[in-house]
């Protein structure tokens, strides 16, 4: 049963040592942030993406789940904006997701001072569905809807303008939570920090045995139980999932 | 069709996954978390990240003191103003300030201005370095809580105390009047003293008391003689009815 709880005691920076007494000091006057090098696109809001491409596909295409697997090679870095949503897993975005992103970001940004840019294309991969309740067989089903494939490490949208990360982060986090794959809001600096951290972890790993080393030299015949893709993925990916804790 | 398909290629057979593994289970990319082969789980457990462990944990090392933060231009300006205030005023009173309504504060400032006393709000972190380097080092213990300075080029302690008595939120802690540090009691005593002009007049009066008596002292002898002779003449005139006094007796003594 949920009960309304009072928030905990306010600890003004004290913690286990004691309670810090609030003190007034000289006001530190800081300069306002410099937004000089920012170029705005023609339309600040996100473009409407079609549910179905302008020329609908006649030939039904195979499933090709490898467009979800592994790290992304496209749209991994920022182009115009300063903040964005980074995908930490693979998945398909359909029109509902794209509309949700477009409307939420359109509601939350101020078009006079901020802008948003798509980093994923409109849905172009057709997905077929067989009608419910039928047995196997009878050929491939008709096209049901279209999706966009997103691999991990790809940016979905970019937001920029005269704003700070702290202003943008709340609504980007809300959008990121609703996506079918794990995603986080990032800024240029935070993405760089993440990459640096990964690199440091890789370098100061004390474990002499790494997945890459075992796979490349096929120690103990491990490749019998691993996929040839693991040579490239190096144990950081499993299916569409990205294992962030692995080095 | 179903069943394992023999592979005919130049690559060695070990390059391809074992066919028995391809046969069972789902595809490589699934929506659910696909169960891993136990050998793969063991490999992942073996090849996990081990963070570096220095011999001495960083919390045992001496914490490096935070580098002196950048000198703020604003703080420099305030410090210069404080130095100017201390240099130009004869009387500096340090008072504890508790928050009071704005209109009361304005009234207090108005009344003090009438006696040419200015109210200065100072921040301890600005004033302390100024005091430490100037000759007012002994005023440092007073600058602990929120305080204000009442500065004036004249020393009118009595009016200041009278105004401050009506304001309970401002408490006098100490003052430095004419390079003399006084406590609260000292300021009250100082206020009870007569003003400089009055005391100067008093001193001059005391010093000139004896010289003012010199002329009367010198004239005391002849004046006494004159009075005695006058008395004598009056008595003789009273008994003059019958006899005439002999002339030339009044001017006998010289």
Boltz contact constraints between the chains, C-beta under 6 A:
constraints:
  - contact:
      token1: [A, 25]
      token2: [B, 125]
      max_distance: 6.0
  - contact:
      token1: [A, 26]
      token2: [B, 75]
      max_distance: 6.0
  - contact:
      token1: [A, 26]
      token2: [B, 123]
      max_distance: 6.0
  - contact:
      token1: [A, 65]
      token2: [B, 29]
      max_distance: 6.0
  - contact:
      token1: [A, 68]
      token2: [B, 29]
      max_distance: 6.0
  - contact:
      token1: [A, 69]
      token2: [B, 29]
      max_distance: 6.0
  - contact:
      token1: [A, 201]
      token2: [B, 49]
      max_distance: 6.0
  - contact:
      token1: [A, 204]
      token2: [B, 52]
      max_distance: 6.0
  - contact:
      token1: [A, 205]
      token2: [B, 49]
      max_distance: 6.0
  - contact:
      token1: [A, 206]
      token2: [B, 50]
      max_distance: 6.0
  - contact:
      token1: [A, 206]
      token2: [B, 52]
      max_distance: 6.0
  - contact:
      token1: [A, 207]
      token2: [B, 50]
      max_distance: 6.0
  - contact:
      token1: [A, 209]
      token2: [B, 46]
      max_distance: 6.0
  - contact:
      token1: [A, 209]
      token2: [B, 47]
      max_distance: 6.0
  - contact:
      token1: [A, 210]
      token2: [B, 47]
      max_distance: 6.0
  - contact:
      token1: [A, 211]
      token2: [B, 47]
      max_distance: 6.0
  - contact:
      token1: [A, 222]
      token2: [B, 43]
      max_distance: 6.0
  - contact:
      token1: [A, 224]
      token2: [B, 18]
      max_distance: 6.0
  - contact:
      token1: [A, 225]
      token2: [B, 37]
      max_distance: 6.0
  - contact:
      token1: [A, 225]
      token2: [B, 39]
      max_distance: 6.0
  - contact:
      token1: [A, 225]
      token2: [B, 40]
      max_distance: 6.0
  - contact:
      token1: [A, 227]
      token2: [B, 17]
      max_distance: 6.0
  - contact:
      token1: [A, 239]
      token2: [B, 29]
      max_distance: 6.0
  - contact:
      token1: [A, 239]
      token2: [B, 30]
      max_distance: 6.0
  - contact:
      token1: [A, 239]
      token2: [B, 34]
      max_distance: 6.0
  - contact:
      token1: [A, 240]
      token2: [B, 29]
      max_distance: 6.0
  - contact:
      token1: [A, 247]
      token2: [B, 49]
      max_distance: 6.0
